[in-house]
Amino acid sequence: MRPSRHLPLTGLLFFSLIPSQLCQICVVNETNFWRLEPLINRMLNANYPKGTLGLNVLLTFRLVGIKNQSLEQQLRQQIKEDINSGEMELTLGELALGILGLGACENQDEEFIHGARLVSKLEAKFQAEIQNMEAHDGNPLTNYYQLSLALLALCLFNGSYSITSVTDYFTPENKNYYFEDQFSVDTGAMAVLALTCVQRNTQKKMDVNTEGKISNYVASLANKIQAEGKQGLFGNIFSTGDAMQALFVSSDYYKNEANCRETLRAVFDNISRGAFYSPISAAQILPALMGKTYLDVTNPSCGHNSVKFNTCTEKPGTVAPTSAPGNILVKYSVRINETSHTEVTVRKGSVFLDVMKAAQEKNETLFRFTVEETMWGPYVTSVQGIRANNNDRTYWKLLSNGQPLSQGAGSHVVQNGDNLEVRWSKY
């Protein structure tokens, strides 16, 4: 048991004794470490205007043992300022990630976690989600990815949660694992990690029937994740990192070396093509490639890494000037009951959100919208004054050439001739 004067961390002992991986894991070997350097440099050279945008990055750097004192200090300070600020309230997922990142790998930030009562605040938010589901046909205030992330943080840091609520609301058939009948791989994967933690938590007494239920939940969700596999990826490239972590702890999938090779080949290909455009997406894939899962944050092995990467920190103003990128023309539409169309010209390299802004400038009545900044980037909350609502299970679906985006509005780069659409939808 690791000593602490501030946090009641007696519940962490069992994680020191039980390896986070029950099954063989799929890890990048030394000869391929160079392939991961673009991910690390993406995180190192990104701009983090506020702490919530660096939550994933701080957690990943600490978990895999990448040392960059100046960036870590910056992120720690910004995160603490955001938490202490009276101007903003962290979402359930942001608070959970804050606890995981600040509390990872036995460091002095445990004192801050205790002083700011972060675990108690997360308990209250988690309970509010349960109460909302009880009152609104099983619909959470946020979503099941954040709910699972919160359960994981509570479990790892000895917070309170109801085993009955876990068995009632984390069944594999729960509608919240699905979006328009499509299983959400990253949501299911985070639930596997949380349920695995609950399953191993010796501080929470469970009867044999409950233990069996949770074991069955984990196995069923792992099977659903594998069913979404295609050419080495699960769901899409951005959900594959979470899926790998889940499969490490729940199945024998990666005992088959061919499965490991297929996944790594697909991930390496996407890295080389610059798919991990945002530091958040880079932070989400890297732990699994280094053989880590979020269950390792309270493990003595957390942060142990002998690998030396070639990293570079770009300084503003050192990039050589390039020629003007030019313009592209795209089609854009908003579909509610009827569809409103327009065409806009944007700079080459623009993202979906830039197109939305250009359309709004042309016709504010038809194309006005609002976004909310989240740790995963800007999230479209309303169009034409119509707001997404979790209780009604409504949201604004973003499509490019008829296909849902695999990235958010602030990350998806548009191409000349694209047909982009924002569609009022229900999940």
FIVEXTOR-998545 format. One record per residue (C-alpha): x, y, z; residue number from 1; residue in one letter. Coordinates in steps of 0.02 Angstrom, whole numbers, padded with zeros to 5 digits, always signed. Example, Ala and Ser with C-alpha at 12.3 -4.5 7.8 and 13.67 -1.06 7.14 Angstrom:
residues 2
R       xx       yy       zz    nr   rest
R   +00615   -00225   +00390     1      A
R   +00684   -00053   +00357     2      S
end
This chain:
residues 427
R       xx       yy       zz    nr   rest
R   +00000   +00000   +00000     1      M
R   +00072   +00167   -00047     2      R
R   +00078   +00292   +00097     3      P
R   -00023   +00452   +00095     4      S
R   -00061   +00578   +00228     5      R
R   -00210   +00645   +00135     6      H
R   -00306   +00519   +00031     7      L
R   -00388   +00361   +00098     8      P
R   -00300   +00253   -00030     9      L
R   -00310   +00086   +00060    10      T
R   -00417   +00026   -00084    11      G
R   -00268   +00039   -00200    12      L
R   -00176   -00110   -00127    13      L
R   -00261   -00239   -00234    14      F
R   -00205   -00149   -00393    15      F
R   -00025   -00166   -00338    16      S
R   -00046   -00353   -00323    17      L
R   -00150   -00391   -00478    18      I
R   -00076   -00354   -00650    19      P
R   -00184   -00239   -00754    20      S
R   -00171   -00360   -00901    21      Q
R   -00239   -00535   -00882    22      L
R   -00201   -00580   -01061    23      C
R   -00056   -00561   -01180    24      Q
R   -00043   -00383   -01242    25      I
R   +00003   -00311   -01410    26      C
R   +00150   -00192   -01387    27      V
R   +00257   -00097   -01511    28      V
R   +00431   -00172   -01513    29      N
R   +00590   -00070   -01498    30      E
R   +00627   -00068   -01684    31      T
R   +00461   +00020   -01715    32      N
R   +00469   +00150   -01577    33      F
R   +00512   +00282   -01707    34      W
R   +00338   +00260   -01780    35      R
R   +00263   +00331   -01619    36      L
R   +00365   +00490   -01619    37      E
R   +00238   +00589   -01725    38      P
R   +00108   +00556   -01589    39      L
R   +00222   +00620   -01453    40      I
R   +00277   +00772   -01552    41      N
R   +00095   +00812   -01590    42      R
R   +00060   +00821   -01403    43      M
R   +00220   +00915   -01363    44      L
R   +00193   +01050   -01494    45      N
R   +00007   +01078   -01473    46      A
R   -00069   +01234   -01398    47      N
R   -00168   +01210   -01237    48      Y
R   -00264   +01371   -01202    49      P
R   -00348   +01291   -01052    50      K
R   -00315   +01143   -00941    51      G
R   -00464   +01037   -00991    52      T
R   -00391   +01023   -01166    53      L
R   -00236   +00940   -01094    54      G
R   -00316   +00813   -00977    55      L
R   -00288   +00664   -01092    56      N
R   -00111   +00720   -01129    57      V
R   -00059   +00735   -00947    58      L
R   -00131   +00563   -00909    59      L
R   -00044   +00484   -01059    60      T
R   +00126   +00563   -01026    61      F
R   +00125   +00505   -00846    62      R
R   +00055   +00333   -00885    63      L
R   +00183   +00288   -01018    64      V
R   +00328   +00378   -00934    65      G
R   +00366   +00517   -01058    66      I
R   +00457   +00656   -00968    67      K
R   +00435   +00837   -01017    68      N
R   +00444   +00941   -00860    69      Q
R   +00393   +01108   -00935    70      S
R   +00238   +01041   -01024    71      L
R   +00185   +00935   -00876    72      E
R   +00202   +01084   -00759    73      Q
R   +00101   +01193   -00878    74      Q
R   -00039   +01065   -00893    75      L
R   -00044   +01031   -00706    76      R
R   -00058   +01216   -00668    77      Q
R   -00191   +01247   -00800    78      Q
R   -00295   +01097   -00744    79      I
R   -00289   +01154   -00563    80      K
R   -00339   +01330   -00614    81      E
R   -00487   +01264   -00714    82      D
R   -00542   +01157   -00568    83      I
R   -00528   +01301   -00444    84      N
R   -00609   +01427   -00561    85      S
R   -00784   +01483   -00514    86      G
R   -00818   +01529   -00696    87      E
R   -00830   +01353   -00764    88      M
R   -00889   +01184   -00702    89      E
R   -00802   +01029   -00764    90      L
R   -00909   +00895   -00845    91      T
R   -00918   +00721   -00772    92      L
R   -00788   +00657   -00895    93      G
R   -00671   +00805   -00872    94      E
R   -00673   +00785   -00683    95      L
R   -00641   +00598   -00697    96      A
R   -00495   +00626   -00816    97      L
R   -00429   +00762   -00702    98      G
R   -00423   +00639   -00557    99      I
R   -00342   +00504   -00664   100      L
R   -00211   +00623   -00736   101      G
R   -00169   +00716   -00577   102      L
R   -00170   +00557   -00473   103      G
R   -00072   +00446   -00591   104      A
R   +00093   +00368   -00540   105      C
R   +00112   +00419   -00357   106      E
R   +00147   +00606   -00365   107      N
R   +00125   +00761   -00260   108      Q
R   -00039   +00809   -00343   109      D
R   -00130   +00688   -00227   110      E
R   -00130   +00829   -00100   111      E
R   -00225   +00939   -00221   112      F
R   -00349   +00800   -00261   113      I
R   -00385   +00785   -00076   114      H
R   -00389   +00972   -00039   115      G
R   -00508   +01009   -00183   116      A
R   -00617   +00860   -00135   117      R
R   -00616   +00799   -00314   118      L
R   -00667   +00621   -00275   119      V
R   -00816   +00681   -00172   120      S
R   -00868   +00797   -00313   121      K
R   -00856   +00654   -00437   122      L
R   -00963   +00545   -00323   123      E
R   -01097   +00681   -00322   124      A
R   -01093   +00700   -00512   125      K
R   -01099   +00511   -00536   126      F
R   -01249   +00497   -00421   127      Q
R   -01336   +00639   -00516   128      A
R   -01315   +00538   -00675   129      E
R   -01395   +00386   -00593   130      I
R   -01540   +00491   -00529   131      Q
R   -01568   +00566   -00701   132      N
R   -01574   +00392   -00777   133      M
R   -01701   +00339   -00647   134      E
R   -01810   +00489   -00690   135      A
R   -01786   +00497   -00878   136      H
R   -01805   +00324   -00951   137      D
R   -01624   +00273   -00923   138      G
R   -01547   +00427   -01007   139      N
R   -01392   +00501   -00922   140      P
R   -01356   +00687   -00907   141      L
R   -01199   +00665   -01013   142      T
R   -01161   +00499   -01099   143      N
R   -01104   +00324   -01057   144      Y
R   -00923   +00355   -01105   145      Y
R   -00911   +00489   -00971   146      Q
R   -01012   +00382   -00850   147      L
R   -00892   +00236   -00873   148      S
R   -00741   +00350   -00856   149      L
R   -00813   +00416   -00692   150      A
R   -00844   +00240   -00626   151      L
R   -00665   +00194   -00669   152      L
R   -00594   +00345   -00576   153      A
R   -00705   +00313   -00424   154      L
R   -00652   +00131   -00421   155      C
R   -00466   +00168   -00436   156      L
R   -00466   +00309   -00308   157      F
R   -00575   +00226   -00177   158      N
R   -00731   +00330   -00211   159      G
R   -00908   +00274   -00169   160      S
R   -01023   +00195   -00297   161      Y
R   -01169   +00075   -00287   162      S
R   -01139   -00102   -00347   163      I
R   -01327   -00115   -00376   164      T
R   -01322   +00036   -00491   165      S
R   -01176   -00041   -00585   166      V
R   -01266   -00206   -00613   167      T
R   -01428   -00115   -00658   168      D
R   -01360   +00013   -00781   169      Y
R   -01205   -00065   -00859   170      F
R   -01289   -00215   -00940   171      T
R   -01218   -00248   -01114   172      P
R   -01391   -00225   -01192   173      E
R   -01411   -00049   -01122   174      N
R   -01468   +00071   -01259   175      K
R   -01334   +00197   -01210   176      N
R   -01198   +00090   -01287   177      Y
R   -01279   +00122   -01456   178      Y
R   -01300   +00269   -01573   179      F
R   -01436   +00241   -01701   180      E
R   -01420   +00051   -01678   181      D
R   -01230   +00059   -01701   182      Q
R   -01127   -00006   -01555   183      F
R   -01007   +00127   -01492   184      S
R   -00838   +00044   -01476   185      V
R   -00753   +00174   -01368   186      D
R   -00902   +00181   -01250   187      T
R   -00905   -00008   -01233   188      G
R   -00716   -00012   -01209   189      A
R   -00719   +00116   -01069   190      M
R   -00858   +00016   -00985   191      A
R   -00749   -00141   -00995   192      V
R   -00607   -00051   -00906   193      L
R   -00724   +00017   -00772   194      A
R   -00812   -00150   -00744   195      L
R   -00645   -00241   -00738   196      T
R   -00591   -00121   -00601   197      C
R   -00753   -00152   -00505   198      V
R   -00730   -00339   -00528   199      Q
R   -00555   -00333   -00451   200      R
R   -00595   -00212   -00311   201      N
R   -00574   -00314   -00152   202      T
R   -00637   -00167   -00048   203      Q
R   -00813   -00188   -00118   204      K
R   -00897   -00347   -00059   205      K
R   -00998   -00436   -00193   206      M
R   -01096   -00597   -00185   207      D
R   -01061   -00736   -00309   208      V
R   -01213   -00692   -00415   209      N
R   -01157   -00511   -00434   210      T
R   -00979   -00562   -00476   211      E
R   -01048   -00677   -00609   212      G
R   -01154   -00538   -00683   213      K
R   -01009   -00418   -00698   214      I
R   -00898   -00553   -00774   215      S
R   -01032   -00587   -00902   216      N
R   -01050   -00401   -00939   217      Y
R   -00864   -00386   -00972   218      V
R   -00859   -00540   -01084   219      A
R   -01013   -00484   -01183   220      S
R   -00948   -00307   -01211   221      L
R   -00778   -00377   -01264   222      A
R   -00866   -00486   -01392   223      N
R   -00963   -00335   -01457   224      K
R   -00799   -00239   -01476   225      I
R   -00720   -00382   -01573   226      Q
R   -00874   -00393   -01684   227      A
R   -00839   -00214   -01739   228      E
R   -00663   -00258   -01794   229      G
R   -00612   -00233   -01974   230      K
R   -00438   -00239   -02048   231      Q
R   -00358   -00220   -01877   232      G
R   -00463   -00073   -01818   233      L
R   -00613   -00072   -01702   234      F
R   -00752   +00050   -01746   235      G
R   -00628   +00172   -01822   236      N
R   -00449   +00224   -01795   237      I
R   -00496   +00344   -01654   238      F
R   -00587   +00212   -01550   239      S
R   -00454   +00079   -01577   240      T
R   -00342   +00134   -01434   241      G
R   -00481   +00116   -01305   242      D
R   -00531   -00049   -01386   243      A
R   -00353   -00117   -01371   244      M
R   -00349   -00073   -01186   245      Q
R   -00515   -00161   -01159   246      A
R   -00461   -00317   -01253   247      L
R   -00297   -00324   -01156   248      F
R   -00392   -00350   -00993   249      V
R   -00544   -00448   -01051   250      S
R   -00505   -00571   -01190   251      S
R   -00378   -00682   -01276   252      D
R   -00390   -00583   -01438   253      Y
R   -00209   -00526   -01438   254      Y
R   -00139   -00697   -01393   255      K
R   -00155   -00722   -01579   256      N
R   +00001   -00637   -01649   257      E
R   -00084   -00613   -01817   258      A
R   -00216   -00504   -01734   259      N
R   -00080   -00399   -01653   260      C
R   +00014   -00377   -01816   261      R
R   -00145   -00327   -01908   262      E
R   -00189   -00195   -01779   263      T
R   -00014   -00121   -01770   264      L
R   +00000   -00118   -01959   265      R
R   -00164   -00022   -01973   266      A
R   -00117   +00100   -01834   267      V
R   +00057   +00131   -01906   268      F
R   -00020   +00167   -02075   269      D
R   -00139   +00294   -02000   270      N
R   +00002   +00377   -01901   271      I
R   +00106   +00394   -02059   272      S
R   -00042   +00475   -02149   273      R
R   -00065   +00603   -02009   274      G
R   -00232   +00535   -01951   275      A
R   -00201   +00587   -01771   276      F
R   -00228   +00769   -01807   277      Y
R   -00265   +00823   -01628   278      S
R   -00161   +00797   -01471   279      P
R   -00313   +00715   -01389   280      I
R   -00324   +00580   -01523   281      S
R   -00136   +00550   -01508   282      A
R   -00152   +00537   -01318   283      A
R   -00292   +00409   -01332   284      Q
R   -00199   +00287   -01444   285      I
R   -00024   +00294   -01366   286      L
R   -00052   +00203   -01199   287      P
R   -00110   +00043   -01282   288      A
R   +00036   +00046   -01405   289      L
R   +00152   +00054   -01254   290      M
R   +00062   -00091   -01169   291      G
R   -00028   +00017   -01041   292      K
R   -00210   +00032   -00989   293      T
R   -00297   +00160   -00878   294      Y
R   -00301   +00027   -00743   295      L
R   -00114   +00055   -00726   296      D
R   -00128   +00231   -00654   297      V
R   -00121   +00164   -00475   298      T
R   -00003   +00021   -00515   299      N
R   +00180   +00030   -00458   300      P
R   +00230   +00004   -00640   301      S
R   +00143   +00166   -00689   302      C
R   +00262   +00281   -00780   303      G
R   +00404   +00154   -00792   304      H
R   +00477   +00167   -00966   305      N
R   +00656   +00147   -01025   306      S
R   +00617   +00203   -01202   307      V
R   +00704   +00359   -01266   308      K
R   +00608   +00445   -01404   309      F
R   +00673   +00574   -01525   310      N
R   +00559   +00720   -01489   311      T
R   +00563   +00897   -01551   312      C
R   +00480   +01052   -01482   313      T
R   +00441   +01178   -01617   314      E
R   +00462   +01361   -01574   315      K
R   +00342   +01490   -01643   316      P
R   +00412   +01578   -01794   317      G
R   +00536   +01441   -01842   318      T
R   +00426   +01360   -01975   319      V
R   +00479   +01402   -02150   320      A
R   +00350   +01503   -02247   321      P
R   +00249   +01408   -02376   322      T
R   +00150   +01464   -02525   323      S
R   -00033   +01510   -02501   324      A
R   -00138   +01352   -02482   325      P
R   -00276   +01408   -02601   326      G
R   -00464   +01389   -02587   327      N
R   -00585   +01245   -02604   328      I
R   -00772   +01239   -02638   329      L
R   -00887   +01128   -02534   330      V
R   -01073   +01098   -02521   331      K
R   -01155   +01119   -02351   332      Y
R   -01331   +01081   -02290   333      S
R   -01434   +01079   -02132   334      V
R   -01570   +00947   -02122   335      R
R   -01711   +00957   -01995   336      I
R   -01883   +00927   -02070   337      N
R   -01828   +01014   -02229   338      E
R   -01653   +01035   -02297   339      T
R   -01565   +01202   -02320   340      S
R   -01421   +01204   -02447   341      H
R   -01277   +01318   -02487   342      T
R   -01102   +01317   -02561   343      E
R   -00955   +01398   -02474   344      V
R   -00774   +01433   -02514   345      T
R   -00646   +01400   -02378   346      V
R   -00457   +01386   -02371   347      R
R   -00378   +01219   -02411   348      K
R   -00346   +01128   -02248   349      G
R   -00503   +01196   -02165   350      S
R   -00603   +01088   -02046   351      V
R   -00789   +01054   -02039   352      F
R   -00815   +01192   -01912   353      L
R   -00740   +01320   -02032   354      D
R   -00871   +01273   -02161   355      V
R   -01010   +01296   -02033   356      M
R   -00942   +01468   -01990   357      K
R   -00933   +01518   -02174   358      A
R   -01112   +01460   -02203   359      A
R   -01172   +01557   -02051   360      Q
R   -01092   +01714   -02120   361      E
R   -01189   +01691   -02283   362      K
R   -01357   +01660   -02200   363      N
R   -01370   +01672   -02011   364      E
R   -01556   +01625   -02008   365      T
R   -01531   +01456   -02091   366      L
R   -01357   +01412   -02033   367      F
R   -01331   +01488   -01861   368      R
R   -01260   +01368   -01733   369      F
R   -01179   +01357   -01562   370      T
R   -01039   +01245   -01499   371      V
R   -00976   +01195   -01329   372      E
R   -00790   +01173   -01299   373      E
R   -00753   +01002   -01226   374      T
R   -00595   +00903   -01192   375      M
R   -00628   +00813   -01357   376      W
R   -00644   +00977   -01453   377      G
R   -00794   +01085   -01503   378      P
R   -00962   +00997   -01491   379      Y
R   -01111   +01063   -01591   380      V
R   -01250   +01098   -01466   381      T
R   -01379   +01190   -01573   382      S
R   -01421   +01235   -01752   383      V
R   -01558   +01360   -01797   384      Q
R   -01588   +01376   -01610   385      G
R   -01632   +01191   -01590   386      I
R   -01530   +01115   -01450   387      R
R   -01472   +00937   -01429   388      A
R   -01547   +00854   -01274   389      N
R   -01483   +00699   -01186   390      N
R   -01649   +00662   -01104   391      N
R   -01733   +00660   -01275   392      D
R   -01581   +00570   -01349   393      R
R   -01567   +00701   -01486   394      T
R   -01407   +00770   -01562   395      Y
R   -01334   +00852   -01716   396      W
R   -01256   +00721   -01829   397      K
R   -01112   +00777   -01940   398      L
R   -01088   +00692   -02108   399      L
R   -00966   +00705   -02252   400      S
R   -01022   +00632   -02419   401      N
R   -01159   +00537   -02330   402      G
R   -01047   +00458   -02198   403      Q
R   -01042   +00505   -02013   404      P
R   -00880   +00590   -01960   405      L
R   -00753   +00486   -01865   406      S
R   -00683   +00648   -01793   407      Q
R   -00763   +00804   -01721   408      G
R   -00808   +00964   -01810   409      A
R   -00644   +01044   -01756   410      G
R   -00534   +00904   -01821   411      S
R   -00611   +00836   -01982   412      H
R   -00518   +00914   -02129   413      V
R   -00632   +00944   -02279   414      V
R   -00586   +00917   -02460   415      Q
R   -00632   +01008   -02620   416      N
R   -00804   +00953   -02681   417      G
R   -00858   +00875   -02516   418      D
R   -01044   +00868   -02478   419      N
R   -01059   +00911   -02293   420      L
R   -01217   +00896   -02190   421      E
R   -01278   +00933   -02014   422      V
R   -01430   +00824   -01978   423      R
R   -01552   +00830   -01831   424      W
R   -01549   +00652   -01765   425      S
R   -01601   +00536   -01625   426      K
R   -01496   +00398   -01550   427      Y
end
